[in-house]
Each structure stands twice: as structure tokens, then as C-alpha cells.
């Protein structure tokens, strides 16, 4: 993913996580720093 698209997706995920109510987002990544920045809980397969 190019840097502009990546930043856009980070903003979308951040916006979803700050909405009222419970929202689940399935994020697959190889970057642990990305997971830490965007997620409150993670699962590892």
C-alpha cells in the first residue's frame, strides 16, 4: 500500500474506533508497530 493510502486507512480505522458503540475491525498486518498504533486488542494466528 502506498503511503497516502496507508495514512487514509489509518485515519478511517482511528475514526471507527472513536465512534460511540462497539466496533470491530479486522486488520491484517506484518507490522507490530502498526498494530500497536491502531488496535486496543490483538489476536495472533
Backbone atoms as SQL, in Angstrom:
CREATE TABLE atoms (id INTEGER PRIMARY KEY, chain TEXT, resi INTEGER, resn TEXT, atom TEXT, x REAL, y REAL, z REAL);
INSERT INTO atoms VALUES
  (1, 'A', 1, 'UNK', 'N', 0.852, -1.165, 0.000),
  (2, 'A', 1, 'UNK', 'CA', 0.000, 0.000, 0.000),
  (3, 'A', 1, 'UNK', 'C', 0.903, 1.234, 0.000),
  (4, 'A', 2, 'UNK', 'N', 0.566, 2.190, -0.826),
  (5, 'A', 2, 'UNK', 'CA', 1.374, 3.410, -0.884),
  (6, 'A', 2, 'UNK', 'C', 1.146, 4.258, 0.375),
  (7, 'A', 3, 'UNK', 'N', 2.078, 5.149, 0.697),
  (8, 'A', 3, 'UNK', 'CA', 1.986, 5.918, 1.949),
  (9, 'A', 3, 'UNK', 'C', 0.717, 6.756, 2.091),
  (10, 'A', 4, 'UNK', 'N', 0.213, 7.309, 1.000),
  (11, 'A', 4, 'UNK', 'CA', -1.003, 8.129, 1.080),
  (12, 'A', 4, 'UNK', 'C', -2.213, 7.261, 1.417),
  (13, 'A', 5, 'UNK', 'N', -2.330, 6.118, 0.756),
  (14, 'A', 5, 'UNK', 'CA', -3.441, 5.202, 1.031),
  (15, 'A', 5, 'UNK', 'C', -3.336, 4.642, 2.450),
  (16, 'A', 6, 'UNK', 'N', -2.114, 4.363, 2.886),
  (17, 'A', 6, 'UNK', 'CA', -1.915, 3.846, 4.242),
  (18, 'A', 6, 'UNK', 'C', -2.367, 4.865, 5.283),
  (19, 'A', 7, 'UNK', 'N', -2.000, 6.119, 5.111),
  (20, 'A', 7, 'UNK', 'CA', -2.411, 7.173, 6.045),
  (21, 'A', 7, 'UNK', 'C', -3.932, 7.321, 6.042),
  (22, 'A', 8, 'UNK', 'N', -4.561, 7.241, 4.857),
  (23, 'A', 8, 'UNK', 'CA', -6.018, 7.334, 4.759),
  (24, 'A', 8, 'UNK', 'C', -6.671, 6.195, 5.545),
  (25, 'A', 9, 'UNK', 'N', -6.167, 4.967, 5.375),
  (26, 'A', 9, 'UNK', 'CA', -6.748, 3.825, 6.081),
  (27, 'A', 9, 'UNK', 'C', -6.540, 3.949, 7.588),
  (28, 'A', 10, 'UNK', 'N', -5.390, 4.459, 8.022),
  (29, 'A', 10, 'UNK', 'CA', -5.160, 4.691, 9.451),
  (30, 'A', 10, 'UNK', 'C', -6.204, 5.657, 9.984),
  (31, 'A', 11, 'UNK', 'N', -6.494, 6.707, 9.228),
  (32, 'A', 11, 'UNK', 'CA', -7.497, 7.692, 9.660),
  (33, 'A', 11, 'UNK', 'C', -8.883, 7.073, 9.743),
  (34, 'A', 12, 'UNK', 'N', -9.241, 6.241, 8.778),
  (35, 'A', 12, 'UNK', 'CA', -10.549, 5.572, 8.782),
  (36, 'A', 12, 'UNK', 'C', -10.664, 4.664, 10.005),
  (37, 'A', 13, 'UNK', 'N', -9.640, 3.858, 10.256),
  (38, 'A', 13, 'UNK', 'CA', -9.674, 2.939, 11.396),
  (39, 'A', 13, 'UNK', 'C', -9.713, 3.717, 12.712),
  (40, 'A', 14, 'UNK', 'N', -8.940, 4.774, 12.813),
  (41, 'A', 14, 'UNK', 'CA', -8.952, 5.601, 14.025),
  (42, 'A', 14, 'UNK', 'C', -10.321, 6.228, 14.247),
  (43, 'A', 15, 'UNK', 'N', -10.943, 6.698, 13.167),
  (44, 'A', 15, 'UNK', 'CA', -12.278, 7.290, 13.271),
  (45, 'A', 15, 'UNK', 'C', -13.294, 6.243, 13.740),
  (46, 'A', 16, 'UNK', 'N', -13.226, 5.035, 13.197),
  (47, 'A', 16, 'UNK', 'CA', -14.147, 3.979, 13.606),
  (48, 'A', 16, 'UNK', 'C', -13.979, 3.633, 15.079),
  (49, 'A', 17, 'UNK', 'N', -12.755, 3.639, 15.559),
  (50, 'A', 17, 'UNK', 'CA', -12.513, 3.246, 16.949),
  (51, 'A', 17, 'UNK', 'C', -12.947, 4.312, 17.944),
  (52, 'A', 18, 'UNK', 'N', -13.114, 5.557, 17.506),
  (53, 'A', 18, 'UNK', 'CA', -13.531, 6.618, 18.425),
  (54, 'A', 18, 'UNK', 'C', -15.038, 6.853, 18.410),
  (55, 'A', 19, 'UNK', 'N', -15.748, 6.181, 17.509),
  (56, 'A', 19, 'UNK', 'CA', -17.210, 6.319, 17.492),
  (57, 'A', 19, 'UNK', 'C', -17.805, 5.701, 18.739),
  (58, 'A', 20, 'UNK', 'N', -18.991, 6.162, 19.108),
  (59, 'A', 20, 'UNK', 'CA', -19.679, 5.551, 20.239),
  (60, 'A', 20, 'UNK', 'C', -20.194, 4.191, 19.808),
  (61, 'A', 21, 'UNK', 'N', -20.296, 3.297, 20.754),
  (62, 'A', 21, 'UNK', 'CA', -20.726, 1.948, 20.451),
  (63, 'A', 21, 'UNK', 'C', -19.519, 1.069, 20.207),
  (64, 'A', 22, 'UNK', 'N', -19.776, -0.190, 20.024),
  (65, 'A', 22, 'UNK', 'CA', -18.681, -1.137, 19.829),
  (66, 'A', 22, 'UNK', 'C', -18.491, -1.399, 18.346),
  (67, 'A', 23, 'UNK', 'N', -17.266, -1.293, 17.909),
  (68, 'A', 23, 'UNK', 'CA', -16.931, -1.522, 16.515),
  (69, 'A', 23, 'UNK', 'C', -15.755, -2.483, 16.452),
  (70, 'A', 24, 'UNK', 'N', -15.874, -3.485, 15.614),
  (71, 'A', 24, 'UNK', 'CA', -14.770, -4.423, 15.405),
  (72, 'A', 24, 'UNK', 'C', -14.195, -4.193, 14.017),
  (73, 'A', 25, 'UNK', 'N', -12.886, -4.199, 13.944),
  (74, 'A', 25, 'UNK', 'CA', -12.184, -4.060, 12.671),
  (75, 'A', 25, 'UNK', 'C', -11.180, -5.192, 12.594),
  (76, 'A', 26, 'UNK', 'N', -11.200, -5.939, 11.508),
  (77, 'A', 26, 'UNK', 'CA', -10.229, -6.997, 11.292),
  (78, 'A', 26, 'UNK', 'C', -9.087, -6.415, 10.476),
  (79, 'A', 27, 'UNK', 'N', -7.918, -6.340, 11.078),
  (80, 'A', 27, 'UNK', 'CA', -6.746, -5.744, 10.448),
  (81, 'A', 27, 'UNK', 'C', -5.668, -6.808, 10.346),
  (82, 'A', 28, 'UNK', 'N', -5.168, -7.055, 9.157),
  (83, 'A', 28, 'UNK', 'CA', -4.040, -7.969, 8.994),
  (84, 'A', 28, 'UNK', 'C', -2.819, -7.148, 8.617),
  (85, 'A', 29, 'UNK', 'N', -1.725, -7.386, 9.319),
  (86, 'A', 29, 'UNK', 'CA', -0.510, -6.617, 9.085),
  (87, 'A', 29, 'UNK', 'C', 0.712, -7.424, 9.499),
  (88, 'A', 30, 'UNK', 'N', 1.842, -7.102, 8.930),
  (89, 'A', 30, 'UNK', 'CA', 3.118, -7.685, 9.341),
  (90, 'A', 30, 'UNK', 'C', 3.855, -6.738, 10.279),
  (91, 'A', 31, 'UNK', 'N', 3.308, -5.559, 10.488),
  (92, 'A', 31, 'UNK', 'CA', 3.971, -4.521, 11.275),
  (93, 'A', 31, 'UNK', 'C', 3.384, -4.457, 12.683),
  (94, 'A', 32, 'UNK', 'N', 4.175, -4.844, 13.676),
  (95, 'A', 32, 'UNK', 'CA', 3.696, -4.780, 15.054),
  (96, 'A', 32, 'UNK', 'C', 3.498, -3.336, 15.504),
  (97, 'A', 33, 'UNK', 'N', 4.309, -2.415, 15.000),
  (98, 'A', 33, 'UNK', 'CA', 4.129, -1.008, 15.380),
  (99, 'A', 33, 'UNK', 'C', 2.806, -0.471, 14.844),
  (100, 'A', 34, 'UNK', 'N', 2.410, -0.920, 13.660),
  (101, 'A', 34, 'UNK', 'CA', 1.119, -0.523, 13.103),
  (102, 'A', 34, 'UNK', 'C', -0.015, -1.085, 13.956),
  (103, 'A', 35, 'UNK', 'N', 0.091, -2.340, 14.348),
  (104, 'A', 35, 'UNK', 'CA', -0.936, -2.958, 15.190),
  (105, 'A', 35, 'UNK', 'C', -1.048, -2.238, 16.533),
  (106, 'A', 36, 'UNK', 'N', 0.087, -1.897, 17.130),
  (107, 'A', 36, 'UNK', 'CA', 0.066, -1.188, 18.411),
  (108, 'A', 36, 'UNK', 'C', -0.563, 0.192, 18.288),
  (109, 'A', 37, 'UNK', 'N', -0.322, 0.864, 17.174),
  (110, 'A', 37, 'UNK', 'CA', -0.845, 2.216, 16.986),
  (111, 'A', 37, 'UNK', 'C', -2.352, 2.219, 16.752),
  (112, 'A', 38, 'UNK', 'N', -2.880, 1.172, 16.122),
  (113, 'A', 38, 'UNK', 'CA', -4.282, 1.187, 15.707),
  (114, 'A', 38, 'UNK', 'C', -5.214, 0.339, 16.569),
  (115, 'A', 39, 'UNK', 'N', -4.679, -0.587, 17.329),
  (116, 'A', 39, 'UNK', 'CA', -5.535, -1.572, 17.996),
  (117, 'A', 39, 'UNK', 'C', -5.504, -1.438, 19.512),
  (118, 'A', 40, 'UNK', 'N', -6.639, -1.770, 20.126),
  (119, 'A', 40, 'UNK', 'CA', -6.682, -1.847, 21.581),
  (120, 'A', 40, 'UNK', 'C', -6.523, -3.286, 22.042),
  (121, 'A', 41, 'UNK', 'N', -6.890, -4.230, 21.188),
  (122, 'A', 41, 'UNK', 'CA', -6.705, -5.658, 21.464),
  (123, 'A', 41, 'UNK', 'C', -6.251, -6.326, 20.182),
  (124, 'A', 42, 'UNK', 'N', -5.413, -7.356, 20.311),
  (125, 'A', 42, 'UNK', 'CA', -4.963, -8.078, 19.126),
  (126, 'A', 42, 'UNK', 'C', -5.062, -9.573, 19.363),
  (127, 'A', 43, 'UNK', 'N', -5.134, -10.321, 18.287),
  (128, 'A', 43, 'UNK', 'CA', -5.057, -11.768, 18.307),
  (129, 'A', 43, 'UNK', 'C', -4.005, -12.187, 17.295),
  (130, 'A', 44, 'UNK', 'N', -3.256, -13.209, 17.626),
  (131, 'A', 44, 'UNK', 'CA', -2.181, -13.653, 16.737),
  (132, 'A', 44, 'UNK', 'C', -2.475, -15.070, 16.287),
  (133, 'A', 45, 'UNK', 'N', -2.375, -15.284, 14.979),
  (134, 'A', 45, 'UNK', 'CA', -2.585, -16.622, 14.410),
  (135, 'A', 45, 'UNK', 'C', -1.247, -17.217, 14.040);
